[in-house]
Amino acid sequence: MLLCPVEEVTTFLLEHFSLALLLCFIFTLFLLKWHNSRLTTFPNLPPSPPKLPIIGNLHQLSSVPQRSLQSLAKKYGSLMLLRLGSKQVLVVTSTDAAEEILKTQDLTFATRPKLSFPGRLVYDFKDIAFSPYGEYWRQVRSVCVLQLLSNKRVLSFRSVREEEIALMLENIRESCASSSIIRIGEVLATLTNNVLSRVAIGKRYSGEEGGTNIKEMFQEFTMLLGVFNVGDYIPWLAWINHYNGLEKKVNKFIRDFDEFLENIVQEGIKRQMKSVSNNIDGEKHKEQQNFIDVLLEIQRTNAAGFQLGRDSIKAIVAVNKN
């Protein structure tokens, strides 16, 4: 038998007793909070699946969340309340309820949650998709509807669509001649992205810009917009992102993406200055404009009625590209 000095045994017991007491105290607090939240009732709330402490219903969402939601909706109905960590989420699975929310009660549900990563990726919510409902959102929406996506503007990009379709058909002919496999889904996706990329930033999606692969950059941008961030649902666990590498990855991408967009904006400013100094015909110049050019012109002439900042231009273009 191995005998330890009395002092060491006492110290060991005291240290572990304090740790055990602390863990029990924290666990008791969580149980009390969970119990109180169950006792707190609100009238007219939709049905909700049973939840677990801290994580709520997060454990009931699989890697294919739409299928999990469909399965839950069959049991709890077309209006269902889920608790995702500290957030309450209303899930709507019927057309009538969706119409009521998106049309009849539009202003009540118009705002958007402030998610951490999307907010940082779009320059502190300077875009239109993630910006909270308010005066800024209304102003940016007006710019997008009246200036970027008007019928006249869409028609001005006809040559871009024709050129990209011609290139797509040529690539298909070459693949047929060499008996290569043609994946129609990938071909059409490339066509769509090339058109959107040329319209938004004047560069082809499948090309390279200064050593930067545009396709890979926008794919990573889309991935990070939708990545699961535990801190959005359980705020006191946000520190986990510093240990799993996600925080470092987001910070690096934001720096690289901002540098890429800044170069695109600088090119647009040079084109604008050149067109003004050379007194290029206005209508002809407008036909050649991409979204960057349009937004820079709005900024220069203050045509939007509010100050359109550099970060706003980059955020609007980044999201409209996707």
NUNU-979143 format. One record per residue (C-alpha): x, y, z; residue in one letter. Coordinates in steps of 0.02 Angstrom, whole numbers, padded with zeros to 5 digits, always signed. Last residue first. Example, Ala and Ser with C-alpha at 12.3 -4.5 7.8 and 13.67 -1.06 7.14 Angstrom:
BEGIN
+00684-00053+00357S +00615-00225+00390A 
end
This chain:
BEGIN
-01205+01814-02730N -01146+01963-02833K -01281+02068-02750N -01202+02027-02581V -01026+02081-02628A -01085+02233-02726V -01191+02301-02582I -01051+02273-02456A -00918+02357-02563K -01026+02509-02598I -01078+02524-02415S -00895+02517-02361D -00854+02662-02476R -00995+02769-02407G -01159+02820-02488L -01205+02986-02408Q -01391+03012-02427F -01507+03079-02562G -01466+02935-02679A -01405+03050-02818A -01260+03114-02712N -01171+03152-02878T -01007+03067-02833R -01087+02929-02727Q -01217+02890-02860I -01078+02884-02989E -00979+02766-02878L -01133+02656-02859L -01160+02645-03046V -00977+02608-03083D -00969+02470-02952I -01131+02394-03018F -01061+02383-03195N -01064+02526-03320Q -01041+02506-03509Q -01216+02563-03555E -01194+02713-03440K -01042+02771-03539H -01136+02768-03703K -01276+02870-03627E -01159+03001-03556G -01047+03029-03708D -00867+03031-03646I -00803+03199-03584N -00622+03138-03583N -00596+03204-03407S -00762+03132-03347V -00733+02962-03427S -00556+02953-03358K -00610+03000-03183M -00746+02867-03185Q -00630+02734-03253R -00503+02774-03117K -00638+02768-02983I -00695+02598-03048G -00517+02530-03040E -00506+02591-02860Q -00670+02503-02820V -00604+02337-02888I -00442+02358-02790N -00542+02392-02632E -00646+02236-02666L -00490+02126-02670F -00412+02208-02517E -00576+02189-02422D -00584+02005-02469F -00406+01972-02410D -00431+02060-02242R -00603+01982-02214I -00533+01810-02261F -00395+01822-02132K -00515+01874-01994N -00638+01735-02038V -00503+01601-02037K -00432+01661-01870K -00604+01658-01791E -00640+01484-01860L -00479+01407-01796G -00563+01285-01674N -00484+01371-01523Y -00530+01553-01555H -00703+01499-01613N -00732+01417-01443I -00727+01589-01360W -00905+01620-01421A -00968+01498-01287L -01040+01636-01176W -01147+01694-01321P -01243+01529-01346I -01340+01555-01508Y -01235+01681-01604D -01078+01621-01513G -01098+01445-01585V -01063+01511-01759N -01128+01391-01891F -01064+01442-02063V -01190+01526-02178G -01101+01687-02223L -00934+01596-02209L -00982+01476-02350M -01042+01616-02464T -00878+01712-02442F -00779+01552-02467E -00867+01524-02634Q -00839+01708-02677F -00652+01690-02650M -00637+01522-02739E -00722+01590-02894K -00621+01751-02895I -00453+01661-02890N -00336+01800-02840T -00168+01814-02929G -00204+01992-02982G -00379+01945-03039E -00408+01766-03096E -00554+01704-03199G -00704+01590-03172S -00812+01730-03100Y -00771+01847-03244R -00733+02025-03192K -00834+02186-03214G -00880+02195-03030I -01069+02169-03021A -01121+02136-03202V -00964+02037-03241R -00986+01932-03084S -01171+01903-03113L -01142+01846-03292V -00996+01734-03243N -01095+01661-03098N -01243+01617-03208T -01135+01536-03342L -01033+01439-03213T -01193+01373-03134A -01259+01324-03306L -01101+01225-03346V -01096+01145-03173E -01276+01084-03188G -01249+01025-03367I -01104+00912-03321R -01026+00875-03490I -00912+00722-03498I -00775+00739-03628S -00790+00660-03800S -00657+00780-03868S -00776+00853-03997A -00918+00857-03869C -00810+00952-03746S -00761+01079-03879E -00943+01104-03928R -00990+01129-03745I -00852+01258-03722N -00913+01352-03876E -01091+01349-03811L -01034+01423-03644M -00932+01558-03731L -01084+01609-03836A -01192+01612-03678I -01063+01724-03593E -01058+01846-03739E -01248+01855-03752E -01269+01886-03565R -01139+02025-03566V -01217+02104-03721S -01387+02109-03634R -01316+02203-03485F -01401+02367-03533S -01569+02277-03531L -01551+02244-03344V -01511+02428-03314R -01665+02486-03410K -01776+02362-03319N -01713+02425-03150S -01600+02314-03045L -01452+02427-03001L -01527+02602-02998Q -01710+02598-02944L -01717+02433-02849V -01540+02433-02778C -01538+02618-02733V -01711+02607-02652S -01656+02456-02551R -01505+02554-02490V -01616+02696-02428Q -01743+02580-02348R -01605+02482-02260W -01528+02643-02194Y -01695+02705-02127E -01736+02544-02034G -01744+02355-02049Y -01581+02276-01995P -01449+02256-02133S -01419+02073-02177F -01480+02067-02358A -01460+02252-02401I -01276+02283-02366D -01194+02396-02236K -01217+02269-02096F -01052+02304-02006D -00944+02294-02162Y -01028+02148-02250V -00912+02010-02186L -00917+02077-02008R -01106+02072-01999G -01113+01902-02084P -00994+01834-01951F -01084+01902-01797S -01268+01879-01837L -01378+02031-01807K -01553+01961-01827P -01655+02035-01970R -01798+02160-01971T -01953+02144-02080A -02059+02033-01966F -02178+02167-01901T -02164+02268-02061L -02220+02120-02169D -02375+02075-02069Q -02490+02056-02221T -02356+02010-02346K -02211+01905-02279L -02294+01848-02117I -02472+01818-02178E -02409+01747-02343E -02295+01626-02249A -02441+01572-02138A -02549+01534-02291D -02407+01446-02383T -02371+01328-02239S -02203+01281-02161T -02163+01425-02044V -02027+01405-01910V -02021+01541-01776L -01849+01550-01695V -01811+01594-01515Q -01627+01627-01480K -01533+01582-01320S -01477+01412-01386G -01587+01379-01535L -01759+01377-01456R -01887+01323-01585L -02066+01384-01605L -02178+01300-01732M -02311+01361-01852L -02354+01229-01984S -02385+01098-01851G -02297+01010-01708Y -02280+00830-01771K -02269+00853-01959K -02172+01014-01927A -02037+00916-01834L -02004+00804-01984S -01999+00952-02104Q -01881+01045-01987L -01763+00896-01982S -01770+00882-02171R -01730+01067-02192Q -01587+01050-02067P -01482+00928-02171V -01332+00911-02053S -01461+00872-01919S -01564+00991-01813L -01637+00911-01657Q -01481+00946-01551H -01508+01133-01574L -01676+01122-01486N -01624+01214-01326G -01434+01214-01312I -01423+01282-01133I -01542+01158-01050P -01630+01038-01170L -01790+01075-01263K -01956+00987-01286P -02031+01026-01458P -02129+01189-01473S -02310+01232-01505P -02345+01411-01558P -02357+01544-01421L -02531+01615-01392N -02503+01670-01213P -02331+01672-01133F -02278+01553-00996T -02129+01560-00880T -02123+01394-00788L -02012+01316-00921R -01894+01465-00915S -01885+01448-00727N -01833+01265-00741H -01698+01304-00870W -01629+01445-00763K -01633+01336-00607L -01547+01193-00698L -01413+01309-00764F -01382+01383-00592L -01372+01208-00516T -01241+01157-00645F -01136+01309-00601I -01145+01271-00414F -01108+01087-00441C -00956+01132-00545L -00893+01252-00411L -00918+01122-00272L -00825+00991-00374A -00680+01111-00400L -00676+01159-00216S -00681+00975-00164F -00542+00936-00286H -00425+01064-00210E -00474+01022-00030L -00453+00835-00057L -00281+00854-00135F -00224+00976-00001T -00278+00857+00139T -00193+00708+00057V -00034+00808+00033E -00033+00867+00215E -00065+00692+00282V +00087+00621+00193P +00045+00486+00067C +00048+00297+00097L +00063+00174-00048L +00000+00000+00000M 
end
